Amino acid sequence: MFNTKETYPNQSLDNDLCQAVVAGNTVYVRGQVGTDFEGNLIGLGNPQAQAEQAMKNVKQLLEEAGSDLSHIVKTTTYITDPRYREPVYREVGKWLKGVFPISTGLVVAGLAQPQWLMEIDVIAVIPEKK
């Protein structure tokens, strides 16, 4: 859980949100960017490095929720420039090799912070315990 006052100190926001929510056996992970959980941007100007950090975040959040990368069923990737598609998708592909989720990709005019070049959110399942 977090409040946007701390996450976006440069904006006047006051929303209570979560990084991930578990509903039944499904995990919904909030859009992850190149910022670590201490608020440090990794990869200023580098979409591949931002994608790597975003996927580290996704991995951690899924594991904390009782799932993992191999149980991702859907991804949505946002990039701010079509030229970022190859480095971002190549990096995400390293993390999801052999997983085969469905995927949506969008080129957007901008993200919540101007230094963010990409964002990815995922939906995963929590496997049944045997």
N, C-alpha and C positions, 0 to 999 in steps of 0.2 A: 504494500500500500504506500501511496505517497500523495502529497498535495502539490499542485502545480505552482504554488507560491515559491517553494524551494527550488523546483525544477526549472522554472522560467522566471528568475528574479528580475529580468529586464522587461517583463510584462506584468500588468495588473490582473492576475488570475488567482482564483481560489477554488479549485476543483479537487475533490477527492477521487483518486483513480487507483488502479492496480496495474502492475506490470504484467500479471497473468491472472486468469480466473479459471477455476475448475468448476465445470457444471456437469454433473453425472460423471461419465468417463471421458469427457472432452476437455482439453486445455486450449484456451484462447489466449494467445500471447499478443500483447500490445505491440504496435509498431516499434521496432528496434532500429537504432541508428548507430553511428560511429562513436557514441558517447558511452563510456563505461559507467558502472553503477556508482562511482564517486563523482560523476559529473564532468570528467575529463574527456574532451574531444580527441579521438585518435584518428589521425589521417587527415588533417586539414588540407583541403584541395585534392585529396586522393580517394576516389570512389572505391577502389579495390580495398584499401586499408579500412575504410569505413564499413564496407561490407563484411570484412573479416571480424571487426569488433562487434558488429550487429549479430553475427552468427555465434560468436562467443556468448553474447548475452542470451540469445535464444536457447542455446545449449544449456546454460546454467538454469534458466527459468523453467525449462521443460523438466530437467532433472529434479529440481526442487518440488515440482508439481507431481512427480511420480511417473513421468514419461521420459522420452528421449528423442533425439533427432530421427531415429529410425521409425518413429510412429507419427511423423508429420503427414497429414493428409492434404493440406492446402497451404499454399503460400501466396501472398500478394506483395509484389515488389514495386516500389515507386522510385523512379530516378528523375533527376531534374534536367537531364540533357541526354538525348538519344545516344550520344557518343559514349556514355557511361555503361550502356547495356552490356557490352562484351566484358569489361573488367569486373563488373558487379556480378553478372550471371556466372562467369567463370569461377569466381570466389565462392558464391553460394553453392554452385555445383560440386565443389570439392567437399563441402560439408554434407551434401545430400546424395552423394554417389550411392546408387543402388536403392534409393528410397522410393522414387517414382510418385511424388505427390502431384496433384493438379496444381496449376500455377497460373496466376494472372500477373501481367506486367503493365505498368502504366508510366508514361512520361507526363510529369506534372510541372506546372509553372514554378512551384516552390514548395518547400516543406516548412515546418513550424519555426525553424531557425535557419537563417540564410547560409550558414556554413555547412549544413547537412546536405549531402549530395544524393543520398539514397536512404530508403527506409524499407523494412520488411516486416510484415506481420504473418503469423502462422497459426494454424489450427492443427492440433495433434490429439491423438487418443491416448488414454492410459490403458495399457494392456491388462487383460484379466489375469489375476494371479491363479496359477495352476496348483 
